[in-house]
Amino acid sequence: MEQQRNSPLYSNYEDLRASELPTGSSAHMVNIAPGQQPPEPEVVHTKRNPVPEYRGFKTSENEPLGCMEWIVTLLSLLVFIITCPISIFICIKVVAEYERAIIFRLGRLSGGPRGPGMFFILPCIDQYRKVDLRTVTFNVPQQEMLTKDSVTVTVDAVVYYRICDPLYAIVRVEDYSTSTRLLAATTLRNIVGTRNLTELLTERETLAHNMQLTLDDATEPWGVMVERVEIKDVSLPTSMQRAMAAEAEASRDARAKVIAAEGEKKSATALKEASDVISSSPSALQLRYLQTLSSISAEKNSTIVFPLPMELLTPYLAKYMQMPPPQLPSDLLKEQQASYPQTIL
């Protein structure tokens, strides 16, 4: 009993208690008052050879064999005994760690998956099929699809799956690999048809996750578990690519013009504030000119254009404007008048 308690087969305390109960009985927690006798345990009668059931899927492995089946089985054992030295190498099979074997005896399932390691089959009446439990990767072929907003796109994806129940993969579906591939292509087309082009380009992870959940639910009865789905590429027509590029370029140009206009506005405001500060002091403008000359001379230029401020000429201009106009001599004035052509009225 101690070895049974330490066995890793029992994952929790309820499973362990159920294993310790006698066969054909069940235990219930009953509150017993003081002085009251405990009730007798209920005995549940079960069939001697129940039909095994795998998650609702019934098999016929434990059904009684017919007379002809017994005869064929005995003949197979007789052949094995007669050819014993040689038949050992034929009847003993080995499967690797990543494989499982499903045995069919006279067309009926014979036990659950076998392996890894060595197992025995009877000649002529036993057949077995190997199932690989490793993750399989396949590409969903490219196909043109129509999105929700009537845009034709070409999408391809990658699907990762593995076998989680070898028995279901052999008994419930003829070819689980081909079935999974065809279902993945159909699911991809259905999901793309319910999305807009913008969602298809920006929400690839969400689409891949939805596709993975849909495939996993659909392939669960086949014993297949879809681990991951990745959308590789979304190809657009050339005309659509050019239209989207032109739209993006126009949007960038509009944003650039807005940014440039905002910069001009800020620079004009700063220049206005600077001019107000400089105009408050007459010598500030001259200092600014000298600073500009200093920065120009540092670049080793041979020609320097020095702006002359008009404020320096203002006193001279005012003095010149106050002076009377010059008077010409009378004889010179007469000569100039005589040289003018006379107008005949």
Phi, psi and omega per residue, in radians:
M1 nan -0.604 3.115
E2 -1.160 -0.662 3.094
Q3 -1.130 -0.634 3.119
Q4 -1.174 -0.633 3.107
R5 -1.163 -0.647 -3.108
N6 -1.450 0.010 -3.113
S7 -1.231 2.454 3.123
P8 -1.319 0.003 -3.124
L9 -1.268 -0.392 -3.092
Y10 -1.729 1.953 -3.036
S11 -1.466 -0.378 -3.126
N12 -2.570 3.126 -3.048
Y13 -1.243 -0.592 -3.137
E14 -1.132 -0.705 3.108
D15 -1.125 -0.661 -3.139
L16 -1.173 -0.745 3.118
R17 -1.142 -0.648 3.113
A18 -1.153 -0.584 3.130
S19 -1.278 -0.448 -3.118
E20 -1.450 -0.241 3.125
L21 -1.276 2.615 3.087
P22 -1.158 2.696 -3.091
T23 -1.163 2.382 3.107
G24 1.515 0.119 3.122
S25 -2.230 2.791 3.118
S26 -2.389 2.578 -3.073
A27 -1.894 2.473 3.076
H28 -2.265 2.480 3.085
M29 -1.378 1.969 -3.099
V30 -2.127 2.280 3.076
N31 -1.388 2.130 -3.086
I32 -1.877 2.135 3.124
A33 -1.302 2.758 3.125
P34 -1.086 2.332 3.137
G35 1.443 0.046 -3.135
Q36 -1.771 2.434 -3.132
Q37 -1.375 2.471 3.123
P38 -1.199 2.529 3.130
P39 -1.240 2.694 3.124
E40 -1.263 2.461 3.134
P41 -1.175 2.489 3.105
E42 -1.374 2.423 3.126
V43 -1.919 2.123 -3.137
V44 -1.778 2.062 -3.127
H45 -1.508 2.246 3.126
T46 -2.090 2.889 3.120
K47 -1.239 2.700 -3.109
R48 -1.225 -0.780 -3.123
N49 -2.147 1.408 -3.133
P50 -1.212 2.659 3.096
V51 -1.283 2.131 -3.131
P52 -1.101 2.528 -3.070
E53 -2.306 2.132 -3.132
Y54 -1.851 1.670 3.111
R55 0.889 0.811 3.098
G56 1.588 -0.081 -3.134
F57 -1.769 2.000 -3.072
K58 -1.520 2.481 3.084
T59 -2.138 2.923 -3.091
S60 -1.991 0.466 -3.045
E61 -1.224 -0.514 -3.106
N62 -1.806 0.170 3.053
E63 -1.245 2.596 -3.103
P64 -1.099 2.445 3.136
L65 -1.374 2.642 3.077
G66 -1.418 3.067 -3.113
C67 -1.117 -0.784 -3.134
M68 -1.139 -0.628 3.128
E69 -1.156 -0.681 3.079
W70 -1.119 -0.720 -3.135
I71 -1.098 -0.777 -3.138
V72 -1.142 -0.666 3.116
T73 -1.130 -0.745 3.111
L74 -1.136 -0.690 3.082
L75 -1.104 -0.670 3.108
S76 -1.119 -0.734 3.076
L77 -1.113 -0.658 3.121
L78 -1.130 -0.735 3.089
V79 -1.089 -0.707 3.130
F80 -1.105 -0.713 -3.125
I81 -1.199 -0.697 -3.110
I82 -1.147 -0.770 -3.117
T83 -1.736 0.681 -2.989
C84 -1.034 -0.821 -3.092
P85 -1.078 -0.587 -3.077
I86 -1.594 -0.636 -3.066
S87 -1.167 -0.338 3.117
I88 -1.084 -0.712 -3.115
F89 -1.266 -0.323 3.140
I90 -1.609 -0.623 -3.030
C91 -1.555 -0.259 3.121
I92 -1.690 2.145 -3.123
K93 -2.081 2.729 -3.116
V94 -2.301 2.333 3.038
V95 -2.072 2.594 -3.084
A96 -1.346 3.088 -3.114
E97 -1.110 -0.569 -3.089
Y98 -1.663 0.247 -3.123
E99 -2.173 2.762 3.010
R100 -2.384 2.653 -3.110
A101 -2.075 2.365 3.064
I102 -1.930 2.115 -3.063
I103 -1.800 2.360 3.051
F104 -2.072 2.120 3.115
R105 -1.915 1.998 -3.067
L106 0.978 0.641 3.110
G107 1.491 -0.170 -3.141
R108 -1.733 2.627 3.105
L109 -1.179 2.304 -3.123
S110 -1.984 1.561 3.133
G111 1.324 -3.095 3.137
G112 -1.508 -2.894 3.125
P113 -1.088 2.424 3.131
R114 -1.859 2.513 3.071
G115 2.045 2.970 -0.003
P116 -1.375 2.789 3.139
G117 2.112 -2.564 -3.018
M118 -1.885 2.507 3.054
F119 -2.514 2.929 -2.991
F120 -2.090 2.413 3.064
I121 -2.232 2.652 3.083
L122 -1.528 2.470 -3.107
P123 -1.218 2.514 3.016
C124 1.315 -0.417 -3.074
I125 -2.010 -0.229 -3.139
D126 -1.848 2.389 3.008
Q127 -2.254 2.552 -3.135
Y128 -2.409 2.674 3.102
R129 -2.285 2.346 3.141
K130 -1.584 2.529 3.095
V131 -2.215 2.237 3.125
D132 -1.535 2.205 -3.105
L133 -1.619 -0.016 -3.118
R134 -1.312 2.792 -3.140
T135 -1.230 2.312 -3.136
V136 -1.920 2.412 3.141
T137 -2.070 2.387 3.055
F138 -2.567 2.664 3.129
N139 -1.619 2.283 2.990
V140 -1.334 2.107 -3.043
P141 -1.060 2.616 3.113
Q142 -1.121 2.417 3.119
Q143 -2.613 2.483 3.126
E144 -1.378 2.302 -3.096
M145 -2.296 2.795 3.122
L146 -1.941 2.108 -3.128
T147 -1.322 3.125 -3.105
K148 -1.149 -0.550 3.124
D149 -1.672 0.442 2.991
S150 1.097 0.817 3.052
V151 -2.039 2.264 -3.130
T152 -1.470 2.138 3.133
V153 -2.291 2.780 3.078
T154 -2.031 2.094 -3.032
V155 -2.170 2.441 2.984
D156 -2.356 2.691 -3.041
A157 -2.500 2.991 3.092
V158 -2.199 2.360 -3.096
V159 -2.138 2.343 3.079
Y160 -2.018 2.171 3.134
Y161 -2.494 2.854 3.075
R162 -2.607 2.866 -3.139
I163 -1.537 2.139 3.089
C164 -1.796 -0.313 3.105
D165 -2.414 1.707 -3.081
P166 -1.070 -0.595 -3.116
L167 -1.113 -0.798 3.131
Y168 -1.159 -0.624 -3.118
A169 -1.139 -0.429 -3.133
I170 -1.690 -0.721 -2.988
V171 -1.498 -0.655 -2.970
R172 -1.600 -0.302 -3.109
V173 -2.441 2.522 -3.084
E174 -1.230 -0.874 -3.135
D175 -2.413 1.713 -3.058
Y176 -1.156 -0.541 -3.121
S177 -1.184 -0.878 3.135
T178 -1.132 -0.690 3.133
S179 -1.099 -0.723 3.136
T180 -1.164 -0.664 3.133
R181 -1.152 -0.797 3.138
L182 -1.155 -0.674 3.114
L183 -1.159 -0.629 3.114
A184 -1.143 -0.732 3.119
A185 -1.117 -0.727 3.130
T186 -1.190 -0.704 3.132
T187 -1.129 -0.700 3.109
L188 -1.078 -0.732 3.129
R189 -1.138 -0.711 -3.137
N190 -1.167 -0.692 -3.116
I191 -1.227 -0.706 3.134
V192 -1.134 -0.593 -3.131
G193 -1.210 -0.222 3.135
T194 -1.809 0.170 -3.100
R195 -2.164 2.627 3.005
N196 -1.376 2.914 -3.125
L197 -1.124 -0.690 3.136
T198 -1.100 -0.763 3.103
E199 -1.136 -0.629 -3.137
L200 -1.171 -0.559 -3.113
L201 -1.503 -0.503 -3.031
T202 -1.822 -0.302 -3.071
E203 -2.138 0.956 -3.128
R204 -1.186 -0.707 -3.112
E205 -1.113 -0.704 3.119
T206 -1.139 -0.741 3.117
L207 -1.121 -0.725 3.128
A208 -1.130 -0.672 3.123
H209 -1.162 -0.732 3.095
N210 -1.107 -0.689 3.111
M211 -1.155 -0.671 3.123
Q212 -1.124 -0.730 3.116
L213 -1.140 -0.725 3.141
T214 -1.128 -0.772 3.126
L215 -1.154 -0.683 -3.117
D216 -1.130 -0.706 3.105
D217 -1.165 -0.649 -3.088
A218 -1.323 -0.552 -3.085
T219 -1.652 -0.041 3.131
E220 -1.057 -0.715 3.084
P221 -1.121 -0.280 3.119
W222 -1.606 -0.002 -3.088
G223 1.343 0.360 -3.120
V224 -1.935 2.356 3.093
M225 -2.067 2.082 3.106
V226 -1.455 2.003 -3.067
E227 -1.472 -0.676 -3.015
R228 -2.763 2.570 3.060
V229 -2.332 2.304 3.116
E230 -2.249 2.289 3.045
I231 -1.514 2.023 -3.036
K232 -1.332 -0.972 -2.993
D233 -2.596 2.580 3.036
V234 -2.163 1.891 -3.080
S235 -1.719 2.336 3.124
L236 -1.883 2.712 3.033
P237 -1.084 2.734 -3.098
T238 -1.088 -0.716 3.133
S239 -1.109 -0.665 3.110
M240 -1.187 -0.661 3.099
Q241 -1.109 -0.740 3.114
R242 -1.134 -0.718 3.126
A243 -1.117 -0.746 3.126
M244 -1.178 -0.625 3.097
A245 -1.163 -0.724 3.104
A246 -1.129 -0.697 3.104
E247 -1.109 -0.758 3.130
A248 -1.159 -0.658 3.125
E249 -1.161 -0.727 3.103
A250 -1.123 -0.672 3.110
S251 -1.140 -0.725 3.102
R252 -1.134 -0.714 3.118
D253 -1.094 -0.716 3.128
A254 -1.103 -0.752 3.103
R255 -1.133 -0.633 3.130
A256 -1.152 -0.703 3.119
K257 -1.155 -0.682 3.105
V258 -1.117 -0.741 3.136
I259 -1.144 -0.723 3.120
A260 -1.117 -0.700 3.123
A261 -1.141 -0.705 3.086
E262 -1.108 -0.667 3.093
G263 -1.140 -0.723 3.093
E264 -1.089 -0.696 3.131
K265 -1.117 -0.769 3.131
K266 -1.159 -0.692 3.130
S267 -1.177 -0.657 3.096
A268 -1.132 -0.704 3.097
T269 -1.097 -0.715 3.131
A270 -1.174 -0.683 3.115
L271 -1.147 -0.669 3.110
K272 -1.102 -0.758 3.113
E273 -1.129 -0.667 3.124
A274 -1.154 -0.707 3.116
S275 -1.133 -0.614 3.098
D276 -1.139 -0.682 3.133
V277 -1.192 -0.739 -3.104
I278 -1.200 -0.668 -3.118
S279 -1.174 -0.326 3.121
S280 -1.279 -0.315 3.133
S281 -2.321 2.104 -3.110
P282 -1.112 -0.580 -3.113
S283 -1.370 -0.193 -3.120
A284 -1.186 -0.632 3.133
L285 -1.185 -0.677 3.100
Q286 -1.129 -0.681 3.084
L287 -1.121 -0.609 3.104
R288 -1.165 -0.667 3.086
Y289 -1.101 -0.754 3.134
L290 -1.119 -0.643 3.103
Q291 -1.162 -0.655 3.094
T292 -1.139 -0.727 3.083
L293 -1.074 -0.680 3.126
S294 -1.122 -0.711 3.120
S295 -1.235 -0.579 3.113
I296 -1.239 -0.725 -3.111
S297 -1.176 -0.392 3.129
A298 -1.237 -0.332 -3.126
E299 -1.584 0.117 3.063
K300 1.035 0.884 3.090
N301 -1.565 2.513 -3.140
S302 -1.456 -0.439 -3.113
T303 -2.111 2.228 3.139
I304 -2.124 2.149 3.079
V305 -1.647 1.975 -3.097
F306 -1.763 2.020 3.123
P307 -1.287 2.303 3.117
L308 -1.711 2.115 -3.117
P309 -1.250 2.452 -3.136
M310 -1.207 -0.334 3.139
E311 -1.153 -0.484 3.111
L312 -1.214 -0.475 -3.125
L313 -1.617 -0.079 -3.078
T314 -1.065 -0.768 3.135
P315 -1.084 -0.692 -3.127
Y316 -1.214 -0.662 3.130
L317 -1.163 -0.678 3.120
A318 -1.140 -0.696 3.126
K319 -1.161 -0.648 3.137
Y320 -1.223 -0.599 3.137
M321 -1.225 -0.453 3.136
Q322 -1.410 -0.276 -3.124
M323 -1.292 2.452 3.103
P324 -1.229 2.705 3.125
P325 -1.209 2.626 -3.109
P326 -1.210 2.512 3.135
Q327 -1.737 2.240 3.112
L328 -1.454 2.665 3.044
P329 -1.106 2.693 -3.079
S330 -1.174 -0.750 3.130
D331 -1.113 -0.667 3.107
L332 -1.192 -0.582 3.129
L333 -1.204 -0.639 3.105
K334 -1.164 -0.692 3.122
E335 -1.119 -0.705 3.119
Q336 -1.164 -0.638 3.116
Q337 -1.225 -0.609 3.104
A338 -1.199 -0.531 -3.128
S339 -1.316 -0.305 3.098
Y340 -1.251 2.452 3.085
P341 -1.223 2.480 -3.132
Q342 -1.463 2.414 -3.121
T343 -1.662 2.219 -3.125
I344 -1.614 2.124 -3.137
L345 -1.582 nan nan
